[in-house]
Amino acid sequence: MAAPVPWACCAVLAAAAAVVYTQRHSSQEAPHVQYERLGSDVTLPCGTANWDAAVTWRVNGTDLAPDLLNGSQLVLRGLELGHSGLYACFHRDSWHLHHQVLLHVGLPPREPVLSCRSNTYPKGFYCSWHLPAPTYIPNTFNVTVLHGSKIMVCEKDPALKNRCHIRYMHLFSTIKYKVSISVSNALGHNATAITFDEFTIVKPDPPENVVARPVPSSPRRLEVTWQTPSTWPDPESFPLKFFLRYRPLILDQWQHVELSDGTAHTITDAYAGKEYIIQVAAKDNEIGTWSDWSVAAHATPWTEEPRHLTTEAQAPETTTSTTSSLAPPPTTKICDPGELGSGGGSSTPSLVRVPVTLALAAAATAASSLLV
Amino acid sequence: MDLRAGDSWGMLACLCTVLWHLPAVPALNRTGDPGPGPSIQKTYDLTRYLEHQLRSLAGTYLNYLGPPFNEPDFNPPRLGAETLPRATVNLDVWRSLNDKLRLTQNYEAYSHLLCYLRGLNRQAATGELRRSLAHFCTSLQGLLGSIAGVMAALGYPLPQPLPGTEPTWAPGPAHSDFLQKMDDFWLLKELQTWLWRSAKDFNRLKKKMQPPAAAVTLHLEAHGF
């Protein structure tokens, strides 16, 4: 029991000593905070010390070369971001800390970029902003929303700090909204404003849960379904129309379909066996602009399962005759063009299977007539 | 012919009185009728057609008025034009409007707006502008008739003007040219907004009138059953 007590005693004594030490060696409680512009020159005086006092400057604990000094003042030319830090000057002989400066190098703000959008019409809209270039120092933003002469409240977004939300009190207004933003930091100030009508900023979120499925027994169809965006509050009174685009992955050109109703569509002109990429966009039926494209869905139309693909895969590239170059598999009848239409129950199943194999063998020949 | 301001407003009042007393469109033939659904759809389609027509008409007219009226950022305070029917409405109030009130508000608004539009035919307007305006007025008349048809099909009476509340738009004694242009600007703006609102109004009516069974049938058909 005796051991812990002396340990605790030592800890307390050490802490006390540290406190006393720092108090003796700092003339100020907190460093002076200073903001300076990138690229400019700055002269840091050593607090209240005389110009000819003998001092040493340190930055973040590292000594600085005396050639930067002008008397007891530190001169920094052509400030770079790396110059930011804690600068401290000490009396050279006593090492007494005389003055500290926390230097932040930054820029005044450029004109902010402001945009507003209503993806929750008719509930309200939101505005978001950003600076086109960083300032490297803290900025404060102030947003005001005017509807005619009436000031409206813009509630800060709980998650995003450069966004705020406005609730519509009235719909179908002829008076424009004016949103102004001002930004300021220690080095400067800037502002901008935008005006718009209620209808022009309506832009829904993209449709959700876009799913594309092949249709059994239909080699050229794809069934696409989606949901109205969950942020759109009232699809009953404010219905959305949709725009679908699709293409096979191997082609660049999109096909487009505009749909005024419903959240499903069947593509009927898909190329057989090709993987497709499909996207959907939404828009209010009458006002505003189209949403961004949804997350893409991928699907390949249904294709028949080829049963004897492994034995027939070693087919020659070109043939003039469709029958002579193939070794017929034991149970499959080669489909001779002359036999087509001659009927017979046994020929029908082979007709289904053979086109797959013949396509491999005679793609360029007149056997294309065999391809259904 | 150089009309004095007093004369043109008198003519306007006269025209508006005539408009209010137009005979109502007879009710739909009840035998095997599909209900008011098709005429609501037709009214909706008319609002879209008119909104499209108005876009080009307003563009031409505002250019005729000249700057600042044709500038996209033009954002004047709403002074004067107090008697214009305003489309703006509180969101909750709009949602809870019953069908009769919804239709009545639309009918009354377009009656007023048509009246003012007819008075817009100004001395200085070009012949082409007068023709476009006249064409638009005819279309707007058609919309009014369509709304009247829906109201009749649903058994609602057409609103009758109370004596003394007929839309007259008496300008002040020194109603300058600029203020007149401001009134024209607000008329076109309000008309455009009403057409957007009507599309939403008729959407709501369409959804309410749609019998649920029909919706299910359509759904089944789409799946090839």
Interface residues (C-beta under 8 A of the other chain):
Chain A: P122 G148 S149 Y168 M169 H170 L171 F172 S173 T174 I175 K176 K178 T195 F199 E236 S237 F238 P239 G262 A264 N285 E286 I287
Chain B: R48 E51 D73 N75 P77 R78 R86 A87 T88 V89 N90 L91 W94 R95 W186 K189 E190 T193 W194 W196 R197 A199 K200 N203 R204 K207 A222
